[in-house]
Amino acid sequence: MNIVWCVIRISKLHQPLESYLDDIMSKVYFAGLRADGQSTNIPSKIQRLLEASQLNSVFTEGDLVAVKTHLGEPGSTTFLRPQYISPIVDMIHRKGGRPFLTDCNTLYLGGRSNAVDHLNAAIRHGFTYPVIDAPIIIADGLLGMDEIEVEVGLKHCRTVKFGTAAQQASSIIVVSHFKGHLMTGFGGALKNLGMGFGSRSGKLEMHKLAHPTVNQEICTGCGSCATSCPQSAISIVKKAQIQEAKCIGCGECWVACPTDAIGPQDPKSLIDIQEKIVEYCYGIVKGKIGNIGYMTFVVDVTPHCDCAPWSDSPIVPDIGILASLDPVAIDQAAADLVNKSRGLEGTKLKHHHSPGDDKIRAIANIDWTAQLRYAEELGLGSRAYELIKL
């Protein structure tokens, strides 16, 4: 895929893809992690991926280039290390761009729910000079309310609300850590872009139908869910009790529960949240056709999102790094690589260890393909891809 095709594809939103996708597959570039010298180390491989995939061409000299990544929840240790981001920032400088690292604040209580705590967490995690030669700008401001509203007129959302800095940036490079997620099956480029850039009100809209329920037979009444709830919507009366009127559907109780006693009331809500994330992606890319690129690291593939304040064991061995101009193709390729790998024993992946088994569904029991199907339907990319190994 090239930038010209991106312009054609995204400009024909809502039209049948078959008319212009025949015999065309998006290009996804892949580099493994083996190295036998300085010329094959990770920074060198990242540089080659940036060049081969044309991510170094999504901006021009003088552009403000947003490097969208996850700066790490305090307590987590598997977020992308700053040494992975640094070669991308260096490339932007060499090409005359003006890079900045960015993310939006979180909906849940934690170490990144406001810009002060968020910046402090990023600094503690090493996202600072001289490790990375770029400042950090929290895209939705001090309290997550610095937002722009863009009309999309789609199935779930009439408008989408996301961090102002995402709109004001000339270009975006989305740098994602591929891992599992209890509400969407996996978190990759689409989730990093759509949910990640959602402002506080945007995140509320994406989550609002995903209300949890408690399996009273499994619940031990430990109180972990109540402690994690940002709305104080959970009380413990021998077992956990959720006050639905207060619940915002953020999913923190699902992640916190050590016995998997908490899950969705309606499994369809997990399809809806995936589709809302895609609609947010649609709104964000709407004004940046040809000016967004994607790099995904398929390493430390944990069963939970990096928003959890801990890191569980990876469910598969480290795989490699992907780069593409197509967010749908890069997510599909990452998911395929994970499912083709051999699962690791002694992890949250209790079964489906053989190559080819659906490991993503095995850890979350979610139809994770919903986000890819809907993104393709909206013209954001193609699930058909050519994997080009460097």
VMD Tcl script that draws the C-alpha trace (Angstrom):
set ca {
  {0.00 0.00 0.00}
  {1.18 3.55 -0.61}
  {0.01 6.98 0.41}
  {-1.85 7.55 -2.87}
  {-3.96 4.44 -2.23}
  {-4.59 5.67 1.33}
  {-6.09 8.85 -0.11}
  {-8.34 6.89 -2.48}
  {-9.41 4.40 0.16}
  {-10.27 6.79 2.95}
  {-11.93 9.31 0.64}
  {-14.44 6.64 -0.46}
  {-15.92 6.17 2.95}
  {-19.06 4.02 3.08}
  {-18.61 2.73 -0.50}
  {-18.10 -0.99 -1.12}
  {-14.44 -1.86 -0.77}
  {-14.55 -4.59 -3.39}
  {-14.63 -2.07 -6.24}
  {-11.12 -0.83 -5.54}
  {-9.54 -3.49 -3.33}
  {-9.48 -6.22 -5.97}
  {-5.99 -7.68 -6.23}
  {-4.62 -5.04 -3.82}
  {-3.21 -5.92 -0.43}
  {-1.82 -3.53 2.13}
  {1.88 -3.85 2.82}
  {2.94 -4.66 6.37}
  {6.67 -4.72 7.02}
  {8.10 -7.05 9.65}
  {11.43 -7.32 11.46}
  {12.22 -10.13 13.87}
  {14.15 -9.62 17.08}
  {17.22 -11.77 16.43}
  {20.48 -9.82 16.25}
  {24.11 -10.82 15.67}
  {25.75 -7.41 15.75}
  {25.26 -3.66 15.89}
  {23.89 -3.52 12.35}
  {21.01 -5.80 13.34}
  {20.13 -4.29 16.71}
  {16.64 -3.01 17.45}
  {17.32 0.69 16.64}
  {18.76 -0.34 13.25}
  {15.73 -2.50 12.51}
  {13.35 0.29 13.48}
  {15.17 2.64 11.10}
  {14.87 0.16 8.22}
  {11.19 -0.38 8.95}
  {10.53 3.36 8.94}
  {12.17 3.68 5.54}
  {10.66 0.58 3.90}
  {7.12 1.33 5.08}
  {7.34 5.05 4.16}
  {6.51 6.12 7.70}
  {9.32 8.62 7.23}
  {7.21 10.28 4.53}
  {3.95 10.94 6.39}
  {5.20 14.39 7.42}
  {7.13 17.24 5.83}
  {9.78 19.62 7.10}
  {8.48 21.84 9.85}
  {5.49 19.63 10.72}
  {4.43 19.14 14.32}
  {4.52 15.34 14.51}
  {2.59 13.60 17.28}
  {4.15 10.31 18.37}
  {1.13 8.60 19.96}
  {2.16 5.97 22.46}
  {1.33 4.70 25.94}
  {3.54 6.25 28.61}
  {2.96 3.47 31.14}
  {0.64 3.09 34.13}
  {2.60 3.16 37.41}
  {3.13 -0.46 38.47}
  {3.21 -1.78 34.90}
  {6.58 -2.85 33.50}
  {5.66 -4.04 29.98}
  {4.71 -0.74 28.32}
  {6.97 0.11 25.40}
  {10.34 1.18 26.76}
  {11.50 4.64 25.68}
  {14.48 3.11 23.86}
  {11.96 1.74 21.32}
  {10.48 5.21 20.76}
  {13.76 7.11 20.56}
  {14.77 5.96 17.02}
  {11.40 7.14 15.71}
  {11.87 10.57 17.28}
  {15.42 10.77 15.91}
  {14.14 10.00 12.40}
  {11.58 12.80 12.64}
  {14.30 15.26 13.65}
  {16.54 14.17 10.76}
  {13.69 14.77 8.31}
  {13.04 18.26 9.69}
  {9.90 17.49 11.68}
  {9.14 18.68 15.21}
  {8.19 15.59 17.23}
  {6.37 15.38 20.55}
  {5.21 12.38 22.56}
  {1.54 12.36 23.42}
  {-1.37 10.47 24.95}
  {-4.65 11.42 26.64}
  {-5.54 11.10 30.30}
  {-7.38 8.04 31.58}
  {-11.01 7.66 32.53}
  {-10.25 5.54 35.59}
  {-8.47 6.59 38.77}
  {-4.79 5.82 38.68}
  {-1.44 7.35 37.86}
  {-2.52 9.07 34.62}
  {-5.97 10.55 35.24}
  {-4.69 14.14 35.05}
  {-1.80 15.74 33.20}
  {0.33 16.34 36.30}
  {0.26 12.70 37.41}
  {0.51 11.56 33.80}
  {3.69 13.57 33.17}
  {5.21 12.44 36.46}
  {4.55 8.80 35.53}
  {6.12 9.31 32.09}
  {9.22 10.89 33.61}
  {9.62 8.05 36.11}
  {9.38 5.61 33.18}
  {12.22 7.31 31.31}
  {10.29 9.29 28.68}
  {12.48 12.35 29.09}
  {15.65 14.00 27.89}
  {18.26 12.71 27.07}
  {16.63 9.30 26.49}
  {14.14 10.78 24.03}
  {14.77 14.10 22.30}
  {11.17 15.29 22.41}
  {8.76 16.91 24.89}
  {5.58 15.30 26.19}
  {2.24 17.00 25.58}
  {-0.89 15.50 27.15}
  {-3.34 15.76 24.26}
  {-6.51 16.51 26.26}
  {-5.05 18.92 28.81}
  {-4.94 19.05 32.57}
  {-8.19 17.22 33.37}
  {-9.03 15.50 30.08}
  {-11.40 18.25 28.95}
  {-9.27 19.93 26.27}
  {-11.07 18.33 23.36}
  {-12.27 18.84 19.83}
  {-15.58 17.48 18.53}
  {-15.70 16.13 14.99}
  {-18.89 15.11 13.20}
  {-18.87 11.53 11.86}
  {-22.56 10.55 11.64}
  {-21.95 6.84 12.09}
  {-23.83 3.90 13.61}
  {-22.98 4.60 17.25}
  {-21.61 8.14 17.34}
  {-22.90 11.30 15.72}
  {-19.73 13.08 16.77}
  {-16.45 12.00 18.34}
  {-14.54 13.93 21.00}
  {-10.78 13.60 21.27}
  {-7.70 15.43 22.53}
  {-7.09 18.79 20.88}
  {-3.38 18.12 20.30}
  {-4.30 15.15 18.07}
  {-6.19 17.51 15.77}
  {-3.63 20.31 15.89}
  {-0.67 18.08 15.05}
  {0.25 18.07 11.36}
  {1.00 14.34 11.34}
  {0.76 11.33 13.66}
  {2.88 8.24 14.06}
  {0.98 5.70 16.15}
  {3.42 3.52 18.11}
  {1.58 0.61 19.72}
  {2.28 -2.28 22.06}
  {0.21 -5.27 20.93}
  {-1.28 -7.15 23.91}
  {-4.51 -8.66 25.18}
  {-7.50 -6.71 26.48}
  {-10.48 -7.93 28.50}
  {-12.99 -5.68 26.71}
  {-11.74 -5.71 23.12}
  {-9.76 -8.95 22.89}
  {-6.57 -7.14 21.99}
  {-5.16 -3.65 22.02}
  {-3.26 -2.60 18.92}
  {-3.09 0.33 16.52}
  {-6.85 0.97 16.31}
  {-7.33 0.98 20.06}
  {-4.19 3.05 20.63}
  {-5.48 5.65 18.19}
  {-9.24 5.65 18.89}
  {-9.53 4.97 22.61}
  {-6.11 6.41 23.38}
  {-6.88 9.81 21.89}
  {-10.42 9.96 23.29}
  {-10.93 12.81 25.76}
  {-12.59 12.09 29.10}
  {-16.08 12.58 27.64}
  {-15.06 10.58 24.58}
  {-13.88 7.66 26.68}
  {-17.13 7.83 28.65}
  {-19.10 7.57 25.42}
  {-17.10 4.57 24.23}
  {-17.53 2.74 27.54}
  {-21.06 3.69 28.54}
  {-22.83 0.45 27.53}
  {-20.17 -1.91 28.88}
  {-21.67 -2.37 32.35}
  {-20.26 -5.30 34.33}
  {-21.98 -7.97 36.36}
  {-20.71 -10.12 39.24}
  {-20.80 -13.90 39.30}
  {-21.78 -14.34 42.94}
  {-20.69 -17.99 42.99}
  {-17.11 -17.12 42.07}
  {-16.78 -13.78 43.91}
  {-14.75 -14.05 47.13}
  {-15.62 -10.59 48.41}
  {-11.96 -9.56 48.46}
  {-12.75 -5.92 47.67}
  {-10.20 -5.43 44.89}
  {-12.95 -4.27 42.53}
  {-14.30 -1.73 45.02}
  {-10.84 -0.27 45.57}
  {-10.27 0.13 41.83}
  {-13.64 1.72 41.00}
  {-13.29 5.44 40.14}
  {-17.00 6.08 40.84}
  {-17.28 4.26 44.21}
  {-20.00 2.22 42.52}
  {-19.06 -1.10 44.19}
  {-19.73 -2.15 47.76}
  {-18.87 -5.42 49.49}
  {-21.71 -7.15 51.34}
  {-20.04 -10.54 51.68}
  {-19.90 -10.38 47.86}
  {-19.36 -7.49 45.46}
  {-22.44 -5.43 44.62}
  {-22.38 -2.96 41.68}
  {-24.62 0.12 41.67}
  {-25.42 0.37 37.97}
  {-26.55 4.00 38.19}
  {-23.04 5.03 39.22}
  {-21.13 2.69 36.89}
  {-19.38 4.29 33.90}
  {-18.31 0.99 32.33}
  {-14.58 1.72 32.50}
  {-13.74 -1.95 33.11}
  {-11.30 -1.40 35.97}
  {-13.18 -3.86 38.18}
  {-12.83 -6.56 35.48}
  {-9.08 -6.09 35.44}
  {-8.76 -5.91 39.23}
  {-10.80 -9.05 39.99}
  {-8.37 -11.89 40.82}
  {-10.96 -14.64 40.29}
  {-12.50 -13.49 36.98}
  {-15.85 -13.10 38.74}
  {-16.68 -9.86 36.91}
  {-17.70 -9.70 33.26}
  {-20.10 -7.93 30.88}
  {-23.84 -7.99 31.39}
  {-24.37 -8.13 27.65}
  {-21.64 -9.67 25.46}
  {-22.87 -7.49 22.55}
  {-21.60 -4.45 24.46}
  {-18.07 -5.68 23.76}
  {-18.83 -5.56 20.04}
  {-20.26 -2.06 20.46}
  {-17.19 -0.74 22.27}
  {-14.93 -2.07 19.52}
  {-17.06 -0.37 16.89}
  {-17.10 2.90 18.82}
  {-13.30 2.82 19.00}
  {-13.25 2.42 15.23}
  {-15.62 5.36 14.81}
  {-13.24 7.46 16.88}
  {-10.39 6.37 14.59}
  {-12.53 7.46 11.64}
  {-12.96 10.93 13.13}
  {-9.28 11.33 14.01}
  {-7.93 10.32 10.57}
  {-10.61 12.33 8.77}
  {-8.42 15.42 8.54}
  {-5.08 13.66 8.18}
  {-5.31 11.54 5.05}
  {-1.79 10.48 4.09}
  {-0.29 11.92 7.28}
  {-0.60 8.97 9.67}
  {1.66 5.93 9.98}
  {1.72 2.94 12.33}
  {4.41 0.92 14.08}
  {3.49 -1.97 16.38}
  {5.74 -3.92 18.72}
  {4.59 -7.51 19.22}
  {6.62 -8.06 22.39}
  {5.59 -8.74 25.99}
  {2.16 -9.86 24.79}
  {0.44 -9.75 28.16}
  {-3.22 -10.75 28.67}
  {-4.09 -7.31 30.05}
  {-3.81 -3.77 28.73}
  {-0.87 -1.60 29.82}
  {-3.40 0.47 31.79}
  {-3.37 -2.18 34.53}
  {-1.03 -1.25 37.42}
  {0.80 -4.56 37.05}
  {2.15 -6.76 34.26}
  {1.20 -10.42 33.93}
  {3.41 -12.95 32.14}
  {3.34 -12.82 28.32}
  {1.20 -15.53 26.68}
  {3.54 -16.06 23.68}
  {7.26 -15.45 23.08}
  {8.34 -12.06 21.75}
  {7.72 -11.93 17.99}
  {8.94 -8.72 16.37}
  {8.09 -5.26 15.04}
  {5.58 -4.25 12.35}
  {5.20 -1.05 10.32}
  {2.48 0.00 7.88}
  {0.39 2.87 6.58}
  {-2.75 0.77 7.19}
  {-4.05 0.41 10.79}
  {-6.38 -2.47 9.92}
  {-3.70 -4.50 8.16}
  {-1.13 -3.98 10.91}
  {-3.61 -5.10 13.60}
  {-4.65 -8.12 11.54}
  {-1.00 -9.06 10.94}
  {-0.11 -8.71 14.63}
  {-3.09 -10.86 15.66}
  {-2.17 -13.50 13.08}
  {1.44 -13.63 14.27}
  {0.33 -14.09 17.88}
  {-2.13 -16.84 16.99}
  {0.45 -18.63 14.83}
  {2.93 -18.69 17.71}
  {3.15 -21.42 20.34}
  {1.48 -20.38 23.57}
  {3.45 -20.31 26.80}
  {2.59 -22.69 29.61}
  {2.05 -21.36 33.13}
  {0.40 -18.13 31.94}
  {-3.17 -16.83 31.83}
  {-3.44 -18.75 28.55}
  {-4.76 -22.02 30.04}
  {-5.42 -23.73 26.70}
  {-5.11 -23.15 22.93}
  {-1.30 -23.33 23.08}
  {-0.75 -24.87 19.63}
  {0.31 -22.73 16.66}
  {-2.82 -21.63 14.82}
  {-5.09 -21.67 17.88}
  {-6.99 -18.45 18.62}
  {-5.04 -17.34 21.67}
  {-6.63 -13.91 21.76}
  {-10.12 -15.33 22.15}
  {-8.85 -17.90 24.62}
  {-7.81 -15.24 27.14}
  {-10.85 -12.96 26.80}
  {-13.63 -14.96 25.05}
  {-14.39 -11.97 22.81}
  {-14.95 -11.75 19.07}
  {-11.91 -9.52 18.59}
  {-12.40 -9.47 14.81}
  {-15.35 -7.06 15.18}
  {-13.07 -4.03 15.27}
  {-11.25 -5.16 12.13}
  {-14.44 -5.95 10.19}
  {-16.00 -2.59 11.03}
  {-12.82 -0.62 10.32}
  {-12.60 -2.26 6.90}
  {-16.28 -1.51 6.29}
  {-15.67 2.18 7.03}
  {-12.74 2.30 4.64}
  {-10.00 2.72 7.23}
  {-7.93 -0.11 5.76}
  {-7.86 -3.69 4.58}
  {-7.63 -6.98 6.45}
  {-5.86 -8.40 3.39}
  {-2.16 -7.75 3.67}
  {1.23 -8.76 2.36}
  {3.77 -9.41 5.12}
  {7.17 -8.26 3.94}
  {10.05 -9.51 6.08}
  {13.15 -7.33 6.26}
}
mol new
graphics top color blue
foreach p $ca { graphics top sphere $p radius 0.5 }
foreach p [lrange $ca 0 end-1] q [lrange $ca 1 end] { graphics top cylinder $p $q radius 0.2 }
display resetview
